[in-house]
Amino acid sequence: MLKSQLILLFLFLINYICISHVPGDVLLAINCGSKEPYTSKSGIVYLDDFQYDNKSYQENKSLITKEDNWVQVRYTKDYDLCKNYRTSKGEFAYFIPIEKAGRYVLTLQMCEVNVAEKNIRVMEALFGQTVIVPDIDIFSQVGELSSLYTYIQFELTEDKEVKFYEINDKNQNNPINCVNAYDGSQLLLIIRSKSVEAPFLNSILLTAGSIQDTDYKQTRQMIDEWNTKSNDITKNKFKKLSYNFKKVYWDKRFKQQDNIIYFEPHYINQDKFNNLSDLLFWPKGLIIIVLILSIVLSYIALDEDNGKDNYVSTLQNQYDKNENKKDQNSKKNK
């Protein structure tokens, strides 16, 4: 009997260690842009997409090929959540149903598998008219082919006001009051673009309680372990995958194929040119290049004229020498 109990206890411990940490009281989970529900590795059921205000969604097609896509996406155990996303040209919104006053955490997941440079896709998150996460640049924050988790702590008061708390505000003494964020039954979440590329969102998770009641620490630990404890084979394979991804990206970036990048000349940072390609896309840069070419061509033309003049002078000098020799010979003969 004791032996059986020990075996059951051992199996329970193994199961507890192997299964991902499940956040506390999960109130809502949405698989954004998907028509199918999804059950995560930790057992959370993400419902098919709803509660949004636009009809623009897309299946997430990465630039990498299937044969190279062995590692899927870094920093997540649920790659399927990265396959679809909700998107829109300028902004889109979700109406998150919340009935009771209390503390909550909204976790937003975004996986960048189409952009490989900074400042091309920058977003911000708002509650109503108040910006709560000002600059979300996935590539800049976690790199390519990687999942970014944004944890948003907030409180719905008895007066139906929404107060946002920074993660770093341990004492939570400095909440930000969110304007027009709650209509009496729903929280208004807006994802807005701040750059050339459209904003998007892969998944939404609403949990009751504070940040301590979520998988925040486990997610940070997972990312740290991937970065520090992954073996050389894993890192080398991802390095190769990353190289192939960037190669395909930059090929498409300049060929403007498949509408992967909606590049506009005015978006280039005119103060800092990283390479000649940026200069070529800048209108003033084209003028500079034309002027440089004009100067070079003028110099070449001038050099050719000088060369011709020198050549003529040489011939004339040679002719004069020959004539002088003839005159001298004629005088000697006389």
C-alpha positions in Angstrom: 0.0 0.0 0.0 2.8 2.4 1.0 4.7 1.5 -2.2 1.7 2.3 -4.3 1.2 5.7 -2.6 4.9 6.5 -3.1 4.6 5.7 -6.8 1.5 7.9 -7.1 3.3 10.7 -5.3 6.3 10.4 -7.6 4.1 10.5 -10.7 2.3 13.5 -9.3 5.6 15.4 -8.8 6.8 14.5 -12.3 3.5 15.7 -13.7 3.7 18.9 -11.7 7.3 19.6 -12.8 6.7 18.9 -16.4 3.5 20.7 -17.0 3.7 24.5 -17.5 2.5 26.7 -14.7 -1.2 27.6 -15.0 -2.1 31.2 -14.1 -4.6 31.6 -11.2 -8.2 32.4 -12.1 -8.4 32.5 -15.9 -11.4 34.6 -16.9 -10.9 34.9 -20.6 -8.5 33.6 -23.3 -8.8 34.5 -27.0 -6.9 33.0 -29.9 -6.8 36.2 -32.0 -7.4 36.0 -35.7 -8.3 32.3 -35.5 -11.6 30.6 -36.2 -10.6 27.6 -34.0 -10.1 27.3 -30.3 -6.8 26.2 -28.9 -5.8 24.4 -25.7 -2.3 25.5 -24.5 0.3 23.2 -23.0 -0.7 24.5 -19.6 -4.4 23.6 -20.2 -5.8 27.0 -20.9 -8.5 27.0 -23.5 -8.2 29.9 -25.9 -11.5 30.6 -27.6 -11.8 31.3 -31.3 -11.6 35.1 -32.0 -14.5 37.3 -30.8 -15.1 40.6 -29.0 -13.3 42.6 -31.7 -14.5 45.7 -33.6 -13.1 44.9 -37.1 -13.1 42.0 -39.5 -9.4 42.1 -40.5 -7.5 39.1 -39.5 -4.8 37.0 -41.1 -3.1 33.6 -40.9 0.4 34.3 -39.9 2.7 33.1 -42.7 6.3 33.4 -41.8 9.0 34.3 -44.3 10.9 31.1 -43.3 10.4 27.9 -45.0 8.8 24.8 -43.4 11.9 22.7 -43.7 13.9 25.3 -41.8 11.1 26.0 -39.3 12.2 23.3 -36.8 12.3 25.5 -33.8 9.1 27.4 -34.5 9.2 30.5 -32.4 11.4 31.3 -29.4 10.1 32.0 -25.9 6.8 30.1 -26.2 5.6 26.5 -25.9 2.5 27.3 -27.8 3.6 28.0 -31.4 0.0 27.4 -32.6 -1.0 30.7 -31.0 1.5 32.4 -33.3 -0.1 31.1 -36.5 -2.9 33.6 -36.6 -3.4 37.2 -35.5 -5.9 40.1 -35.5 -4.7 43.1 -37.5 -5.8 46.3 -39.0 -4.3 49.2 -41.0 -4.3 51.8 -38.2 -5.9 50.4 -35.1 -8.3 47.8 -33.8 -10.1 47.2 -30.5 -11.3 44.4 -28.2 -14.1 44.7 -25.7 -13.1 42.6 -22.7 -16.1 41.6 -20.5 -15.6 42.4 -16.8 -18.4 42.4 -14.4 -16.9 42.7 -10.9 -14.7 45.3 -9.3 -11.2 44.0 -8.4 -7.6 43.5 -9.6 -6.8 41.9 -12.9 -4.0 41.2 -15.3 -4.3 41.3 -19.1 -1.5 39.4 -20.9 -1.0 40.2 -24.6 1.1 37.9 -26.8 2.7 39.0 -30.0 5.1 36.9 -32.2 7.2 38.7 -34.9 7.8 36.3 -37.8 7.7 38.8 -40.7 9.8 41.8 -39.8 13.6 41.8 -39.2 14.5 45.4 -38.4 13.8 48.0 -35.7 11.1 50.7 -36.0 9.3 49.1 -38.9 6.5 47.7 -36.7 5.9 49.8 -33.6 2.6 49.6 -31.7 1.0 51.0 -28.5 -1.7 49.6 -26.2 -4.5 51.8 -24.8 -7.3 51.4 -22.3 -9.9 53.8 -23.7 -8.1 57.0 -24.5 -5.2 56.4 -22.2 -1.9 54.9 -23.5 -0.7 52.2 -21.1 2.1 50.6 -23.1 3.6 53.4 -25.3 6.1 51.6 -27.5 5.9 47.9 -28.5 8.6 47.0 -31.0 8.8 43.2 -30.9 12.0 42.9 -33.0 13.7 45.6 -30.9 12.7 44.0 -27.6 13.1 40.2 -28.2 14.4 39.8 -31.8 13.1 38.0 -34.8 11.1 34.7 -34.6 10.4 35.4 -31.0 7.3 35.7 -28.8 6.8 38.9 -26.6 4.5 38.9 -23.6 3.1 42.1 -22.2 1.6 41.9 -18.8 -0.8 44.7 -17.9 -1.9 45.2 -14.3 -5.1 47.1 -13.6 -8.0 47.6 -11.2 -11.7 48.1 -11.8 -12.9 50.1 -8.8 -16.4 50.1 -7.3 -16.9 53.5 -9.0 -16.4 51.7 -12.4 -13.1 53.5 -13.0 -10.0 51.7 -14.5 -6.6 52.2 -12.8 -3.5 51.0 -14.5 -0.4 49.9 -12.4 3.1 49.6 -13.7 4.8 46.2 -13.2 7.8 48.0 -11.5 5.5 49.9 -9.1 5.9 47.3 -6.3 3.9 49.4 -3.7 1.4 50.3 -6.4 1.0 53.8 -5.0 1.0 55.6 -8.4 -1.9 54.3 -10.5 -2.8 55.9 -13.8 -6.5 56.7 -14.3 -7.7 55.5 -17.7 -10.2 57.7 -19.5 -13.2 56.2 -21.2 -11.9 52.7 -20.6 -15.0 51.0 -19.2 -18.6 51.2 -20.4 -20.2 49.5 -17.4 -19.6 45.9 -18.6 -16.6 45.9 -20.9 -13.0 47.1 -20.9 -12.0 48.8 -24.1 -8.5 47.6 -25.3 -7.1 49.4 -28.4 -4.0 48.3 -30.3 -2.7 51.2 -32.4 0.0 51.5 -35.0 2.9 54.0 -34.6 4.9 53.0 -37.7 4.7 51.8 -41.3 3.6 48.2 -40.6 0.2 47.4 -39.3 -0.4 46.5 -35.6 -1.4 42.9 -34.6 -2.2 40.7 -31.7 -1.8 36.9 -31.4 -3.6 36.1 -28.1 -5.3 37.7 -25.1 -5.4 36.3 -21.6 -7.4 37.9 -18.7 -6.7 36.6 -15.2 -8.0 37.7 -11.8 -5.6 39.0 -9.1 -2.2 40.6 -9.3 1.0 39.9 -11.3 1.9 37.3 -8.7 -1.1 35.2 -9.7 0.0 34.9 -13.3 2.8 32.9 -15.0 4.9 36.1 -15.2 7.9 34.6 -13.2 7.7 31.3 -15.1 7.8 33.1 -18.5 10.8 35.2 -17.4 12.5 32.0 -16.3 11.6 30.2 -19.6 13.2 33.0 -21.6 16.3 33.1 -19.3 16.7 29.3 -19.6 16.4 29.5 -23.4 19.1 32.2 -23.6 21.5 30.7 -21.1 20.9 26.9 -20.9 20.2 26.0 -24.4 22.8 23.6 -25.8 25.1 24.6 -28.7 23.2 22.5 -31.2 19.9 24.4 -30.4 21.6 27.7 -30.6 23.5 26.9 -33.8 20.3 25.7 -35.4 18.4 28.9 -34.4 21.3 31.0 -35.7 21.0 29.3 -39.0 17.3 29.7 -39.0 17.6 33.4 -38.1 20.2 33.9 -40.9 17.8 32.3 -43.5 14.9 34.4 -42.2 16.8 37.7 -42.5 18.1 36.8 -45.9 14.6 36.2 -47.2 13.3 39.3 -45.4 15.9 41.6 -46.9 15.4 40.1 -50.4 11.7 40.9 -50.2 12.4 44.2 -48.4 14.0 45.7 -51.4 12.1 43.9 -54.1 8.8 45.0 -52.5 7.3 41.6 -53.2 4.1 40.1 -51.8 3.3 43.3 -49.8 5.4 42.0 -47.0 6.7 45.5 -46.3 4.7 48.7 -46.8 7.8 50.9 -47.1 7.4 54.6 -47.5 10.3 57.0 -48.2 9.3 59.5 -45.5 9.7 56.9 -42.8 13.5 56.8 -43.0 15.4 58.4 -40.3 16.9 61.3 -42.2 19.6 62.0 -39.5 21.2 58.6 -39.5 21.8 56.5 -42.6 22.7 52.9 -41.8 23.6 52.0 -45.4 23.5 53.2 -48.9 20.1 51.6 -49.5 18.5 54.0 -47.0 20.0 56.9 -48.9 18.6 55.7 -52.2 15.1 55.7 -50.7 15.4 59.2 -49.3 14.1 61.9 -51.8 16.9 64.4 -50.8 19.3 61.5 -51.1 18.4 61.1 -54.8 19.2 64.8 -55.4 22.6 64.4 -53.6 23.3 61.3 -55.7 22.4 63.1 -59.0 24.7 66.0 -58.0 27.5 63.7 -57.2 27.1 61.9 -60.5 27.0 65.3 -62.4 30.2 66.4 -60.7 31.9 63.0 -61.5 30.7 63.1 -65.2 31.8 66.7 -65.5 35.2 65.8 -64.1 35.5 62.9 -66.6 34.5 65.2 -69.5 37.0 67.8 -68.4 39.7 65.2 -68.0 38.9 64.0 -71.5 39.1 67.5 -72.9 42.4 68.1 -71.2 43.6 64.8 -72.5 42.7 65.8 -76.0 44.4 69.2 -75.6 47.6 67.5 -74.3 47.5 65.0 -77.2 47.2 67.8 -79.7 50.0 69.8 -78.1 52.2 66.7 -78.1 51.5 66.1 -81.8 52.2 69.8 -82.6 55.4 69.8 -80.7 56.5 66.7 -82.5 55.6 68.3 -85.8 57.6 71.4 -85.0 60.6 69.3 -84.0 60.4 67.5 -87.3 60.2 70.7 -89.2 63.2 72.2 -87.4 65.2 69.1 -88.2 64.2 69.4 -91.9 65.3 73.1 -91.9 68.6 72.2 -90.3 69.3 69.4 -92.7 68.5 71.7 -95.7 70.9 74.3 -94.4 73.7 71.7 -94.0 73.1 70.4 -97.6 73.5 73.9 -98.9 
